[in-house]
Amino acid sequence: MNKPFSLYIHIPFCKSKCPYCDFYSARPEEDDVFDRYLAALCARLAVYGEKYGERLLHTVYFGGGTPSVFGAKRLCRVLEKVKEQFNVAENAEITTECNPADVDVSFFETLKRGGFNRISMGMQSANEAELKILGRRHTAETVREAVKAAREAGIDNVSVDLMLGLPNSSLETLKSSIDFCAALEADHVSAYILKIEPGTPFAKQELNLPDEDGTADQYLFAVNELKKHGYDQYEISNFARPGKESRHNLQYWRCGEYLGLGPAAHSFMEGRRFYFPRDLESFFNGNAPADDGAGGGFSEFAMLSLRLTEGLQRKSCETRFENGGALFDGVLEGCKHLPKNLIHEDYERISLTAEGFLVSNAILAEILPG
């Protein structure tokens, strides 16, 4: 298979842990831990470069953790190694996540020279009280200055994160955050509903959270308000100006292949899934990733497709699977009894509405084969 693939690089370091976060990360306690991790990543890139180096790599994404704490020079050194080992497309989308409190014009200028062309900014809210509850290190003004600095450095594709269903939140506070995103002229907005993960500090606290109906109201409100500001919804939680959709995330949702490096990073290559354990020392020691079984079957493909507003399409099923037309028809038949406000379906395409996205897990359990 010679289709383009994507690369995810996990930077598992944070200055402090947000109380809602369940992603794998650690505080950099040792002075040399960043340089040790840089060396470990470069070693892994060399190994996988031998295996996949001839294939076209069309997106690279640095996530975390907080990649910006790793430093712009180290991020660029990793990207330099990527370009040494892989056939990186000339127009590749190359993204790093950033905490607004860590960055300035010099930081972004270094990234720009190194080849980065997209930033994902961890904003979460523009409301100071909400930011405090979330344990964030920045203010709304910090976000404004960070986005301005990225633009001044010549990085013209900026995404911001937004969280819905926050403690003590309301439609009014959500509207102020959405208006703030628009005023920033952000190119892309990722708007996620807060999920209380077991084992996190939030799971142990009594929080004044919106009820299920209140959270649903916030989600539908966000879809409509973002649309008013020119952000088209293209996935359950993602909105973009025309042409600014995340090509890297679309690779996941279209069931494309991707390689993930770093503790807790997952991969899907050559029909197999594998992952590195959530263990920094294991990664330092060069331990092999764990096998996670076969991937890319019809149910998985359909589930991922139905996260997108483009939905599940007959043509793509027929192209990808030998009996794709019949498989599509099976899903189509399962949709017949669903309320029309939840799903759009016809002979060529099946897609969920915004209301359908809110109950997507229940819908998918009904209409997809086991």
Buried (B, 14 or more C-beta within 10 A) or exposed (E): EEEBBBBBBBBBBBBEBBBBBBBBBBEBEEEEBBEEBBEBBBEBBEEBBEEBBEBBBBBBBBBBBBBBBBBBEBBBBBBEBBBEBBBBBEEBBBBBBBBBBBBBBEBBBBBBEBBBBBBBBBBBBBBEEBBEBBBBBBBBEBBBBBBBBBBEBEBEBBBBBBBBBBBEBBBEBBBBBBBBBBEBEBBBBBBBBBEBEEEBEBEEEEBEBBEEEBBBBBBBBBBEBBEEBEBBBBBBBBBBBEEBBBBBBBBBBBBBBBBBBBBBBBBBBEEEBBBBBBBBEBBBEEEEBEEEEEBBEBEBBBBBBBBBBBBBBBEBBBEBBEEBEEBBBBBBEBBEEBEEEBBBBEEEBBBBBBBBBBEBEEBBEEBBEE
